[in-house]
């Protein structure tokens, strides 16, 4: 039963990769855990999540947020009652 927690994780060395912490080359391994990809330095223990296709999504979100704001402002202006009550 505990085998589920000890699944062997495939680790692949990234050729030419330099560790941002210890600057060692060819010490970075790439492995997948669940749906996320990680890189880890076997020399100093540096670990980082690799986000694939993360940047384009963030850009899309920002664009959508801006568009939503513009739509909201336009809707508010239209819904504002005219100030002609006396
Ligand atoms: Zn390192």
PDB file of the backbone (N, CA, C, O) and the ligand in Angstrom, with CONECT records:
HET     ZN  A 101       1
ATOM      1  N   UNK A   1       0.845  -1.210   0.000  1.00  0.00           N
ATOM      2  CA  UNK A   1       0.000   0.000   0.000  1.00  0.00           C
ATOM      3  C   UNK A   1       0.876   1.254   0.000  1.00  0.00           C
ATOM      4  O   UNK A   1       0.587   2.225  -0.700  1.00  0.00           O
ATOM      5  N   UNK A   2       1.931   1.222   0.782  1.00  0.00           N
ATOM      6  CA  UNK A   2       2.789   2.399   0.842  1.00  0.00           C
ATOM      7  C   UNK A   2       3.579   2.584  -0.449  1.00  0.00           C
ATOM      8  O   UNK A   2       4.267   3.589  -0.628  1.00  0.00           O
ATOM      9  N   UNK A   3       3.473   1.602  -1.350  1.00  0.00           N
ATOM     10  CA  UNK A   3       4.192   1.720  -2.616  1.00  0.00           C
ATOM     11  C   UNK A   3       3.727   2.945  -3.400  1.00  0.00           C
ATOM     12  O   UNK A   3       4.497   3.526  -4.166  1.00  0.00           O
ATOM     13  N   UNK A   4       2.468   3.335  -3.208  1.00  0.00           N
ATOM     14  CA  UNK A   4       1.936   4.491  -3.925  1.00  0.00           C
ATOM     15  C   UNK A   4       2.740   5.745  -3.617  1.00  0.00           C
ATOM     16  O   UNK A   4       2.889   6.621  -4.470  1.00  0.00           O
ATOM     17  N   UNK A   5       3.256   5.828  -2.397  1.00  0.00           N
ATOM     18  CA  UNK A   5       3.984   7.031  -2.003  1.00  0.00           C
ATOM     19  C   UNK A   5       5.448   6.972  -2.435  1.00  0.00           C
ATOM     20  O   UNK A   5       6.158   7.977  -2.401  1.00  0.00           O
ATOM     21  N   UNK A   6       5.883   5.798  -2.836  1.00  0.00           N
ATOM     22  CA  UNK A   6       7.298   5.675  -3.177  1.00  0.00           C
ATOM     23  C   UNK A   6       7.480   5.308  -4.637  1.00  0.00           C
ATOM     24  O   UNK A   6       8.343   4.507  -4.994  1.00  0.00           O
ATOM     25  N   UNK A   7       6.652   5.910  -5.471  1.00  0.00           N
ATOM     26  CA  UNK A   7       6.824   5.678  -6.893  1.00  0.00           C
ATOM     27  C   UNK A   7       8.160   6.258  -7.362  1.00  0.00           C
ATOM     28  O   UNK A   7       8.502   7.390  -7.021  1.00  0.00           O
ATOM     29  N   UNK A   8       8.887   5.507  -8.119  1.00  0.00           N
ATOM     30  CA  UNK A   8      10.155   6.027  -8.638  1.00  0.00           C
ATOM     31  C   UNK A   8       9.906   7.183  -9.588  1.00  0.00           C
ATOM     32  O   UNK A   8       9.142   7.066 -10.545  1.00  0.00           O
ATOM     33  N   UNK A   9      10.552   8.282  -9.314  1.00  0.00           N
ATOM     34  CA  UNK A   9      10.399   9.464 -10.161  1.00  0.00           C
ATOM     35  C   UNK A   9      11.522   9.484 -11.184  1.00  0.00           C
ATOM     36  O   UNK A   9      12.701   9.396 -10.842  1.00  0.00           O
ATOM     37  N   UNK A  10      11.137   9.599 -12.424  1.00  0.00           N
ATOM     38  CA  UNK A  10      12.150   9.659 -13.480  1.00  0.00           C
ATOM     39  C   UNK A  10      12.862  11.003 -13.450  1.00  0.00           C
ATOM     40  O   UNK A  10      12.245  12.060 -13.582  1.00  0.00           O
ATOM     41  N   UNK A  11      14.147  10.935 -13.276  1.00  0.00           N
ATOM     42  CA  UNK A  11      14.934  12.167 -13.261  1.00  0.00           C
ATOM     43  C   UNK A  11      15.872  12.178 -14.449  1.00  0.00           C
ATOM     44  O   UNK A  11      16.563  11.199 -14.731  1.00  0.00           O
ATOM     45  N   UNK A  12      15.880  13.286 -15.127  1.00  0.00           N
ATOM     46  CA  UNK A  12      16.770  13.411 -16.280  1.00  0.00           C
ATOM     47  C   UNK A  12      17.678  14.622 -16.108  1.00  0.00           C
ATOM     48  O   UNK A  12      17.220  15.714 -15.773  1.00  0.00           O
ATOM     49  N   UNK A  13      18.927  14.420 -16.332  1.00  0.00           N
ATOM     50  CA  UNK A  13      19.853  15.544 -16.265  1.00  0.00           C
ATOM     51  C   UNK A  13      19.640  16.456 -17.466  1.00  0.00           C
ATOM     52  O   UNK A  13      19.489  15.988 -18.594  1.00  0.00           O
ATOM     53  N   UNK A  14      19.631  17.753 -17.216  1.00  0.00           N
ATOM     54  CA  UNK A  14      19.494  18.717 -18.295  1.00  0.00           C
ATOM     55  C   UNK A  14      20.896  19.105 -18.752  1.00  0.00           C
ATOM     56  O   UNK A  14      21.637  19.766 -18.025  1.00  0.00           O
ATOM     57  N   UNK A  15      21.243  18.694 -19.945  1.00  0.00           N
ATOM     58  CA  UNK A  15      22.590  18.958 -20.457  1.00  0.00           C
ATOM     59  C   UNK A  15      22.842  20.454 -20.594  1.00  0.00           C
ATOM     60  O   UNK A  15      22.069  21.177 -21.222  1.00  0.00           O
ATOM     61  N   UNK A  16      23.931  20.897 -19.999  1.00  0.00           N
ATOM     62  CA  UNK A  16      24.323  22.294 -20.147  1.00  0.00           C
ATOM     63  C   UNK A  16      23.618  23.236 -19.192  1.00  0.00           C
ATOM     64  O   UNK A  16      23.888  24.437 -19.199  1.00  0.00           O
ATOM     65  N   UNK A  17      22.704  22.705 -18.357  1.00  0.00           N
ATOM     66  CA  UNK A  17      21.990  23.578 -17.436  1.00  0.00           C
ATOM     67  C   UNK A  17      22.904  23.987 -16.284  1.00  0.00           C
ATOM     68  O   UNK A  17      23.656  23.173 -15.748  1.00  0.00           O
ATOM     69  N   UNK A  18      22.825  25.253 -15.920  1.00  0.00           N
ATOM     70  CA  UNK A  18      23.657  25.774 -14.843  1.00  0.00           C
ATOM     71  C   UNK A  18      22.774  26.093 -13.642  1.00  0.00           C
ATOM     72  O   UNK A  18      21.739  26.746 -13.774  1.00  0.00           O
ATOM     73  N   UNK A  19      23.191  25.631 -12.487  1.00  0.00           N
ATOM     74  CA  UNK A  19      22.416  25.893 -11.273  1.00  0.00           C
ATOM     75  C   UNK A  19      22.493  27.377 -10.925  1.00  0.00           C
ATOM     76  O   UNK A  19      23.589  27.932 -10.842  1.00  0.00           O
ATOM     77  N   UNK A  20      21.341  28.031 -10.717  1.00  0.00           N
ATOM     78  CA  UNK A  20      21.341  29.457 -10.387  1.00  0.00           C
ATOM     79  C   UNK A  20      21.901  29.729  -9.001  1.00  0.00           C
ATOM     80  O   UNK A  20      22.247  30.871  -8.698  1.00  0.00           O
ATOM     81  N   UNK A  21      22.001  28.725  -8.160  1.00  0.00           N
ATOM     82  CA  UNK A  21      22.491  28.952  -6.799  1.00  0.00           C
ATOM     83  C   UNK A  21      23.999  28.699  -6.692  1.00  0.00           C
ATOM     84  O   UNK A  21      24.745  29.551  -6.210  1.00  0.00           O
ATOM     85  N   UNK A  22      24.441  27.512  -7.151  1.00  0.00           N
ATOM     86  CA  UNK A  22      25.854  27.172  -6.968  1.00  0.00           C
ATOM     87  C   UNK A  22      26.644  27.241  -8.276  1.00  0.00           C
ATOM     88  O   UNK A  22      27.858  27.038  -8.286  1.00  0.00           O
ATOM     89  N   UNK A  23      25.950  27.528  -9.374  1.00  0.00           N
ATOM     90  CA  UNK A  23      26.615  27.734 -10.670  1.00  0.00           C
ATOM     91  C   UNK A  23      27.302  26.479 -11.196  1.00  0.00           C
ATOM     92  O   UNK A  23      28.153  26.564 -12.080  1.00  0.00           O
ATOM     93  N   UNK A  24      26.940  25.315 -10.660  1.00  0.00           N
ATOM     94  CA  UNK A  24      27.511  24.078 -11.174  1.00  0.00           C
ATOM     95  C   UNK A  24      26.779  23.679 -12.450  1.00  0.00           C
ATOM     96  O   UNK A  24      25.558  23.802 -12.543  1.00  0.00           O
ATOM     97  N   UNK A  25      27.536  23.203 -13.428  1.00  0.00           N
ATOM     98  CA  UNK A  25      26.927  22.810 -14.690  1.00  0.00           C
ATOM     99  C   UNK A  25      26.652  21.314 -14.710  1.00  0.00           C
ATOM    100  O   UNK A  25      27.393  20.521 -14.129  1.00  0.00           O
ATOM    101  N   UNK A  26      25.577  20.945 -15.388  1.00  0.00           N
ATOM    102  CA  UNK A  26      25.199  19.533 -15.543  1.00  0.00           C
ATOM    103  C   UNK A  26      24.857  18.877 -14.207  1.00  0.00           C
ATOM    104  O   UNK A  26      25.019  17.668 -14.043  1.00  0.00           O
ATOM    105  N   UNK A  27      24.386  19.676 -13.259  1.00  0.00           N
ATOM    106  CA  UNK A  27      23.971  19.113 -11.969  1.00  0.00           C
ATOM    107  C   UNK A  27      22.461  19.231 -11.795  1.00  0.00           C
ATOM    108  O   UNK A  27      21.906  18.797 -10.785  1.00  0.00           O
ATOM    109  N   UNK A  28      21.812  19.815 -12.776  1.00  0.00           N
ATOM    110  CA  UNK A  28      20.365  20.027 -12.687  1.00  0.00           C
ATOM    111  C   UNK A  28      19.623  18.819 -13.254  1.00  0.00           C
ATOM    112  O   UNK A  28      19.861  18.404 -14.388  1.00  0.00           O
ATOM    113  N   UNK A  29      18.729  18.267 -12.451  1.00  0.00           N
ATOM    114  CA  UNK A  29      17.894  17.177 -12.946  1.00  0.00           C
ATOM    115  C   UNK A  29      16.470  17.680 -13.109  1.00  0.00           C
ATOM    116  O   UNK A  29      16.009  18.547 -12.366  1.00  0.00           O
ATOM    117  N   UNK A  30      15.795  17.128 -14.077  1.00  0.00           N
ATOM    118  CA  UNK A  30      14.419  17.496 -14.376  1.00  0.00           C
ATOM    119  C   UNK A  30      13.540  16.300 -14.047  1.00  0.00           C
ATOM    120  O   UNK A  30      13.801  15.183 -14.493  1.00  0.00           O
ATOM    121  N   UNK A  31      12.509  16.541 -13.272  1.00  0.00           N
ATOM    122  CA  UNK A  31      11.594  15.436 -12.987  1.00  0.00           C
ATOM    123  C   UNK A  31      10.175  15.948 -12.848  1.00  0.00           C
ATOM    124  O   UNK A  31       9.936  17.121 -12.560  1.00  0.00           O
ATOM    125  N   UNK A  32       9.250  15.042 -13.060  1.00  0.00           N
ATOM    126  CA  UNK A  32       7.840  15.413 -13.020  1.00  0.00           C
ATOM    127  C   UNK A  32       7.205  14.826 -11.775  1.00  0.00           C
ATOM    128  O   UNK A  32       7.403  13.658 -11.440  1.00  0.00           O
ATOM    129  N   UNK A  33       6.436  15.666 -11.099  1.00  0.00           N
ATOM    130  CA  UNK A  33       5.734  15.216  -9.903  1.00  0.00           C
ATOM    131  C   UNK A  33       4.279  15.643 -10.055  1.00  0.00           C
ATOM    132  O   UNK A  33       3.962  16.831  -9.984  1.00  0.00           O
ATOM    133  N   UNK A  34       3.405  14.680 -10.261  1.00  0.00           N
ATOM    134  CA  UNK A  34       2.019  15.043 -10.519  1.00  0.00           C
ATOM    135  C   UNK A  34       1.906  15.724 -11.863  1.00  0.00           C
ATOM    136  O   UNK A  34       2.351  15.185 -12.877  1.00  0.00           O
ATOM    137  N   UNK A  35       1.317  16.900 -11.879  1.00  0.00           N
ATOM    138  CA  UNK A  35       1.173  17.651 -13.124  1.00  0.00           C
ATOM    139  C   UNK A  35       2.246  18.721 -13.269  1.00  0.00           C
ATOM    140  O   UNK A  35       2.253  19.479 -14.239  1.00  0.00           O
ATOM    141  N   UNK A  36       3.148  18.776 -12.301  1.00  0.00           N
ATOM    142  CA  UNK A  36       4.132  19.860 -12.327  1.00  0.00           C
ATOM    143  C   UNK A  36       5.524  19.317 -12.622  1.00  0.00           C
ATOM    144  O   UNK A  36       5.867  18.190 -12.263  1.00  0.00           O
ATOM    145  N   UNK A  37       6.301  20.143 -13.278  1.00  0.00           N
ATOM    146  CA  UNK A  37       7.684  19.795 -13.572  1.00  0.00           C
ATOM    147  C   UNK A  37       8.609  20.549 -12.631  1.00  0.00           C
ATOM    148  O   UNK A  37       8.411  21.733 -12.360  1.00  0.00           O
ATOM    149  N   UNK A  38       9.621  19.849 -12.138  1.00  0.00           N
ATOM    150  CA  UNK A  38      10.568  20.483 -11.245  1.00  0.00           C
ATOM    151  C   UNK A  38      11.984  20.281 -11.754  1.00  0.00           C
ATOM    152  O   UNK A  38      12.280  19.336 -12.485  1.00  0.00           O
ATOM    153  N   UNK A  39      12.845  21.194 -11.345  1.00  0.00           N
ATOM    154  CA  UNK A  39      14.263  21.015 -11.596  1.00  0.00           C
ATOM    155  C   UNK A  39      14.954  21.059 -10.244  1.00  0.00           C
ATOM    156  O   UNK A  39      14.583  21.833  -9.363  1.00  0.00           O
ATOM    157  N   UNK A  40      15.949  20.226 -10.101  1.00  0.00           N
ATOM    158  CA  UNK A  40      16.628  20.164  -8.820  1.00  0.00           C
ATOM    159  C   UNK A  40      18.122  20.019  -9.039  1.00  0.00           C
ATOM    160  O   UNK A  40      18.560  19.279  -9.920  1.00  0.00           O
ATOM    161  N   UNK A  41      18.898  20.722  -8.240  1.00  0.00           N
ATOM    162  CA  UNK A  41      20.346  20.632  -8.332  1.00  0.00           C
ATOM    163  C   UNK A  41      20.823  19.548  -7.371  1.00  0.00           C
ATOM    164  O   UNK A  41      20.542  19.599  -6.174  1.00  0.00           O
ATOM    165  N   UNK A  42      21.546  18.572  -7.906  1.00  0.00           N
ATOM    166  CA  UNK A  42      22.006  17.470  -7.067  1.00  0.00           C
ATOM    167  C   UNK A  42      23.253  17.874  -6.281  1.00  0.00           C
ATOM    168  O   UNK A  42      23.694  17.153  -5.386  1.00  0.00           O
ATOM    169  N   UNK A  43      23.806  19.017  -6.620  1.00  0.00           N
ATOM    170  CA  UNK A  43      25.018  19.465  -5.948  1.00  0.00           C
ATOM    171  C   UNK A  43      24.710  20.238  -4.663  1.00  0.00           C
ATOM    172  O   UNK A  43      25.343  20.018  -3.630  1.00  0.00           O
ATOM    173  N   UNK A  44      23.731  21.146  -4.738  1.00  0.00           N
ATOM    174  CA  UNK A  44      23.472  22.005  -3.573  1.00  0.00           C
ATOM    175  C   UNK A  44      22.047  21.847  -3.048  1.00  0.00           C
ATOM    176  O   UNK A  44      21.719  22.388  -1.992  1.00  0.00           O
ATOM    177  N   UNK A  45      21.192  21.114  -3.769  1.00  0.00           N
ATOM    178  CA  UNK A  45      19.837  20.890  -3.280  1.00  0.00           C
ATOM    179  C   UNK A  45      18.847  21.937  -3.734  1.00  0.00           C
ATOM    180  O   UNK A  45      17.702  21.941  -3.282  1.00  0.00           O
ATOM    181  N   UNK A  46      19.263  22.826  -4.620  1.00  0.00           N
ATOM    182  CA  UNK A  46      18.358  23.840  -5.151  1.00  0.00           C
ATOM    183  C   UNK A  46      17.185  23.166  -5.860  1.00  0.00           C
ATOM    184  O   UNK A  46      17.372  22.230  -6.638  1.00  0.00           O
ATOM    185  N   UNK A  47      15.997  23.643  -5.586  1.00  0.00           N
ATOM    186  CA  UNK A  47      14.807  23.048  -6.198  1.00  0.00           C
ATOM    187  C   UNK A  47      13.901  24.160  -6.692  1.00  0.00           C
ATOM    188  O   UNK A  47      13.711  25.169  -6.014  1.00  0.00           O
ATOM    189  N   UNK A  48      13.353  23.970  -7.858  1.00  0.00           N
ATOM    190  CA  UNK A  48      12.498  24.996  -8.431  1.00  0.00           C
ATOM    191  C   UNK A  48      11.442  24.351  -9.307  1.00  0.00           C
ATOM    192  O   UNK A  48      11.657  23.291  -9.896  1.00  0.00           O
ATOM    193  N   UNK A  49      10.304  25.009  -9.381  1.00  0.00           N
ATOM    194  CA  UNK A  49       9.240  24.496 -10.234  1.00  0.00           C
ATOM    195  C   UNK A  49       9.391  25.065 -11.629  1.00  0.00           C
ATOM    196  O   UNK A  49       9.610  26.264 -11.804  1.00  0.00           O
ATOM    197  N   UNK A  50       9.273  24.208 -12.605  1.00  0.00           N
ATOM    198  CA  UNK A  50       9.343  24.668 -13.990  1.00  0.00           C
ATOM    199  C   UNK A  50       7.924  24.864 -14.486  1.00  0.00           C
ATOM    200  O   UNK A  50       7.126  23.928 -14.527  1.00  0.00           O
ATOM    201  N   UNK A  51       7.626  26.093 -14.860  1.00  0.00           N
ATOM    202  CA  UNK A  51       6.271  26.374 -15.335  1.00  0.00           C
ATOM    203  C   UNK A  51       6.273  26.424 -16.851  1.00  0.00           C
ATOM    204  O   UNK A  51       6.786  27.363 -17.460  1.00  0.00           O
ATOM    205  N   UNK A  52       5.708  25.429 -17.426  1.00  0.00           N
ATOM    206  CA  UNK A  52       5.621  25.392 -18.878  1.00  0.00           C
ATOM    207  C   UNK A  52       4.329  26.066 -19.316  1.00  0.00           C
ATOM    208  O   UNK A  52       3.264  25.818 -18.751  1.00  0.00           O
ATOM    209  N   UNK A  53       4.434  26.908 -20.314  1.00  0.00           N
ATOM    210  CA  UNK A  53       3.268  27.596 -20.866  1.00  0.00           C
ATOM    211  C   UNK A  53       2.570  28.463 -19.825  1.00  0.00           C
ATOM    212  O   UNK A  53       1.377  28.741 -19.947  1.00  0.00           O
ATOM    213  N   UNK A  54       3.303  28.887 -18.809  1.00  0.00           N
ATOM    214  CA  UNK A  54       2.688  29.706 -17.769  1.00  0.00           C
ATOM    215  C   UNK A  54       2.590  31.160 -18.214  1.00  0.00           C
ATOM    216  O   UNK A  54       1.588  31.826 -17.953  1.00  0.00           O
ATOM    217  N   UNK A  55       3.608  31.644 -18.871  1.00  0.00           N
ATOM    218  CA  UNK A  55       3.635  33.054 -19.267  1.00  0.00           C
ATOM    219  C   UNK A  55       2.505  33.427 -20.223  1.00  0.00           C
ATOM    220  O   UNK A  55       1.841  34.440 -20.003  1.00  0.00           O
ATOM    221  N   UNK A  56       2.266  32.653 -21.264  1.00  0.00           N
ATOM    222  CA  UNK A  56       1.179  33.017 -22.189  1.00  0.00           C
ATOM    223  C   UNK A  56      -0.158  33.087 -21.482  1.00  0.00           C
ATOM    224  O   UNK A  56      -0.975  33.957 -21.785  1.00  0.00           O
ATOM    225  N   UNK A  57      -0.396  32.175 -20.535  1.00  0.00           N
ATOM    226  CA  UNK A  57      -1.669  32.199 -19.817  1.00  0.00           C
ATOM    227  C   UNK A  57      -1.805  33.472 -18.996  1.00  0.00           C
ATOM    228  O   UNK A  57      -2.870  34.089 -18.971  1.00  0.00           O
ATOM    229  N   UNK A  58      -0.727  33.865 -18.324  1.00  0.00           N
ATOM    230  CA  UNK A  58      -0.794  35.079 -17.513  1.00  0.00           C
ATOM    231  C   UNK A  58      -1.104  36.280 -18.388  1.00  0.00           C
ATOM    232  O   UNK A  58      -1.891  37.149 -18.012  1.00  0.00           O
ATOM    233  N   UNK A  59      -0.483  36.324 -19.555  1.00  0.00           N
ATOM    234  CA  UNK A  59      -0.727  37.435 -20.470  1.00  0.00           C
ATOM    235  C   UNK A  59      -2.197  37.451 -20.874  1.00  0.00           C
ATOM    236  O   UNK A  59      -2.828  38.508 -20.896  1.00  0.00           O
ATOM    237  N   UNK A  60      -2.734  36.295 -21.189  1.00  0.00           N
ATOM    238  CA  UNK A  60      -4.138  36.234 -21.595  1.00  0.00           C
ATOM    239  C   UNK A  60      -5.037  36.724 -20.467  1.00  0.00           C
ATOM    240  O   UNK A  60      -6.003  37.449 -20.703  1.00  0.00           O
ATOM    241  N   UNK A  61      -4.712  36.321 -19.230  1.00  0.00           N
ATOM    242  CA  UNK A  61      -5.532  36.729 -18.089  1.00  0.00           C
ATOM    243  C   UNK A  61      -5.522  38.240 -17.934  1.00  0.00           C
ATOM    244  O   UNK A  61      -6.563  38.859 -17.711  1.00  0.00           O
ATOM    245  N   UNK A  62      -4.327  38.834 -18.053  1.00  0.00           N
ATOM    246  CA  UNK A  62      -4.236  40.286 -17.891  1.00  0.00           C
ATOM    247  C   UNK A  62      -5.055  40.992 -18.966  1.00  0.00           C
ATOM    248  O   UNK A  62      -5.772  41.952 -18.683  1.00  0.00           O
ATOM    249  N   UNK A  63      -4.944  40.513 -20.188  1.00  0.00           N
ATOM    250  CA  UNK A  63      -5.695  41.137 -21.284  1.00  0.00           C
ATOM    251  C   UNK A  63      -7.190  41.040 -21.004  1.00  0.00           C
ATOM    252  O   UNK A  63      -7.933  42.001 -21.203  1.00  0.00           O
ATOM    253  N   UNK A  64      -7.624  39.863 -20.539  1.00  0.00           N
ATOM    254  CA  UNK A  64      -9.042  39.678 -20.269  1.00  0.00           C
ATOM    255  C   UNK A  64      -9.509  40.595 -19.137  1.00  0.00           C
ATOM    256  O   UNK A  64     -10.602  41.159 -19.193  1.00  0.00           O
ATOM    257  N   UNK A  65      -8.667  40.738 -18.110  1.00  0.00           N
ATOM    258  CA  UNK A  65      -9.050  41.588 -16.980  1.00  0.00           C
ATOM    259  C   UNK A  65      -9.225  43.030 -17.448  1.00  0.00           C
ATOM    260  O   UNK A  65     -10.181  43.704 -17.065  1.00  0.00           O
ATOM    261  N   UNK A  66      -8.311  43.487 -18.262  1.00  0.00           N
ATOM    262  CA  UNK A  66      -8.407  44.853 -18.773  1.00  0.00           C
ATOM    263  C   UNK A  66      -9.688  45.018 -19.581  1.00  0.00           C
ATOM    264  O   UNK A  66     -10.393  46.019 -19.451  1.00  0.00           O
ATOM    265  N   UNK A  67      -9.977  44.036 -20.405  1.00  0.00           N
ATOM    266  CA  UNK A  67     -11.175  44.114 -21.233  1.00  0.00           C
ATOM    267  C   UNK A  67     -12.421  44.146 -20.346  1.00  0.00           C
ATOM    268  O   UNK A  67     -13.355  44.907 -20.598  1.00  0.00           O
ATOM    269  N   UNK A  68     -12.421  43.304 -19.300  1.00  0.00           N
ATOM    270  CA  UNK A  68     -13.584  43.283 -18.415  1.00  0.00           C
ATOM    271  C   UNK A  68     -13.793  44.641 -17.747  1.00  0.00           C
ATOM    272  O   UNK A  68     -14.925  45.104 -17.610  1.00  0.00           O
ATOM    273  N   UNK A  69     -12.699  45.272 -17.336  1.00  0.00           N
ATOM    274  CA  UNK A  69     -12.827  46.579 -16.683  1.00  0.00           C
ATOM    275  C   UNK A  69     -13.458  47.591 -17.630  1.00  0.00           C
ATOM    276  O   UNK A  69     -14.351  48.348 -17.251  1.00  0.00           O
ATOM    277  N   UNK A  70     -12.979  47.588 -18.857  1.00  0.00           N
ATOM    278  CA  UNK A  70     -13.525  48.549 -19.816  1.00  0.00           C
ATOM    279  C   UNK A  70     -15.019  48.318 -20.009  1.00  0.00           C
ATOM    280  O   UNK A  70     -15.805  49.263 -20.080  1.00  0.00           O
ATOM    281  N   UNK A  71     -15.391  47.053 -20.090  1.00  0.00           N
ATOM    282  CA  UNK A  71     -16.805  46.740 -20.264  1.00  0.00           C
ATOM    283  C   UNK A  71     -17.596  47.207 -19.048  1.00  0.00           C
ATOM    284  O   UNK A  71     -18.679  47.774 -19.191  1.00  0.00           O
ATOM    285  N   UNK A  72     -17.055  46.969 -17.843  1.00  0.00           N
ATOM    286  CA  UNK A  72     -17.748  47.379 -16.622  1.00  0.00           C
ATOM    287  C   UNK A  72     -17.952  48.889 -16.589  1.00  0.00           C
ATOM    288  O   UNK A  72     -19.047  49.370 -16.295  1.00  0.00           O
ATOM    289  N   UNK A  73     -16.900  49.626 -16.890  1.00  0.00           N
ATOM    290  CA  UNK A  73     -17.005  51.081 -16.854  1.00  0.00           C
ATOM    291  C   UNK A  73     -18.057  51.570 -17.837  1.00  0.00           C
ATOM    292  O   UNK A  73     -18.836  52.471 -17.526  1.00  0.00           O
ATOM    293  N   UNK A  74     -18.075  50.983 -19.006  1.00  0.00           N
ATOM    294  CA  UNK A  74     -19.064  51.382 -20.001  1.00  0.00           C
ATOM    295  C   UNK A  74     -20.467  51.079 -19.499  1.00  0.00           C
ATOM    296  O   UNK A  74     -21.381  51.885 -19.668  1.00  0.00           O
ATOM    297  N   UNK A  75     -20.637  49.893 -18.869  1.00  0.00           N
ATOM    298  CA  UNK A  75     -21.954  49.510 -18.379  1.00  0.00           C
ATOM    299  C   UNK A  75     -22.403  50.459 -17.277  1.00  0.00           C
ATOM    300  O   UNK A  75     -23.568  50.853 -17.229  1.00  0.00           O
ATOM    301  N   UNK A  76     -21.473  50.829 -16.384  1.00  0.00           N
ATOM    302  CA  UNK A  76     -21.821  51.743 -15.291  1.00  0.00           C
ATOM    303  C   UNK A  76     -22.277  53.085 -15.843  1.00  0.00           C
ATOM    304  O   UNK A  76     -23.262  53.653 -15.372  1.00  0.00           O
ATOM    305  N   UNK A  77     -21.574  53.581 -16.823  1.00  0.00           N
ATOM    306  CA  UNK A  77     -21.950  54.876 -17.395  1.00  0.00           C
ATOM    307  C   UNK A  77     -23.349  54.817 -17.980  1.00  0.00           C
ATOM    308  O   UNK A  77     -24.135  55.754 -17.839  1.00  0.00           O
ATOM    309  N   UNK A  78     -23.650  53.706 -18.637  1.00  0.00           N
ATOM    310  CA  UNK A  78     -24.960  53.594 -19.270  1.00  0.00           C
ATOM    311  C   UNK A  78     -26.058  53.483 -18.211  1.00  0.00           C
ATOM    312  O   UNK A  78     -27.150  54.028 -18.370  1.00  0.00           O
ATOM    313  N   UNK A  79     -25.733  52.741 -17.088  1.00  0.00           N
ATOM    314  CA  UNK A  79     -26.738  52.505 -16.061  1.00  0.00           C
ATOM    315  C   UNK A  79     -26.942  53.716 -15.154  1.00  0.00           C
ATOM    316  O   UNK A  79     -27.942  53.780 -14.438  1.00  0.00           O
ATOM    317  N   UNK A  80     -26.021  54.675 -15.167  1.00  0.00           N
ATOM    318  CA  UNK A  80     -26.165  55.851 -14.304  1.00  0.00           C
ATOM    319  C   UNK A  80     -27.414  56.641 -14.689  1.00  0.00           C
ATOM    320  O   UNK A  80     -27.586  57.002 -15.853  1.00  0.00           O
ATOM    321  N   UNK A  81     -28.279  56.908 -13.724  1.00  0.00           N
ATOM    322  CA  UNK A  81     -29.488  57.695 -14.024  1.00  0.00           C
ATOM    323  C   UNK A  81     -29.128  59.137 -14.295  1.00  0.00           C
ATOM    324  O   UNK A  81     -28.181  59.652 -13.701  1.00  0.00           O
ATOM    325  N   UNK A  82     -29.830  59.784 -15.146  1.00  0.00           N
ATOM    326  CA  UNK A  82     -29.551  61.202 -15.441  1.00  0.00           C
ATOM    327  C   UNK A  82     -29.837  62.086 -14.248  1.00  0.00           C
ATOM    328  O   UNK A  82     -30.828  61.879 -13.547  1.00  0.00           O
ATOM    329  N   UNK A  83     -28.983  63.071 -14.004  1.00  0.00           N
ATOM    330  CA  UNK A  83     -29.137  63.949 -12.833  1.00  0.00           C
ATOM    331  C   UNK A  83     -30.076  65.118 -13.138  1.00  0.00           C
ATOM    332  O   UNK A  83     -29.685  66.281 -13.041  1.00  0.00           O
ATOM    333  N   UNK A  84     -31.264  64.811 -13.491  1.00  0.00           N
ATOM    334  CA  UNK A  84     -32.189  65.922 -13.812  1.00  0.00           C
ATOM    335  C   UNK A  84     -33.367  65.935 -12.853  1.00  0.00           C
ATOM    336  O   UNK A  84     -34.407  66.527 -13.144  1.00  0.00           O
ATOM    337  N   UNK A  85     -33.195  65.250 -11.654  1.00  0.00           N
ATOM    338  CA  UNK A  85     -34.301  65.257 -10.668  1.00  0.00           C
ATOM    339  C   UNK A  85     -34.359  66.579  -9.940  1.00  0.00           C
ATOM    340  O   UNK A  85     -33.317  67.125  -9.577  1.00  0.00           O
ATOM    341  N   UNK A  86     -35.527  67.099  -9.722  1.00  0.00           N
ATOM    342  CA  UNK A  86     -35.654  68.388  -9.035  1.00  0.00           C
ATOM    343  C   UNK A  86     -36.645  68.310  -7.884  1.00  0.00           C
ATOM    344  O   UNK A  86     -36.874  69.306  -7.198  1.00  0.00           O
TER     345      UNK A  86
HETATM  346 ZN    ZN A 101      23.316  23.947  -7.208  1.00  0.00          ZN
END
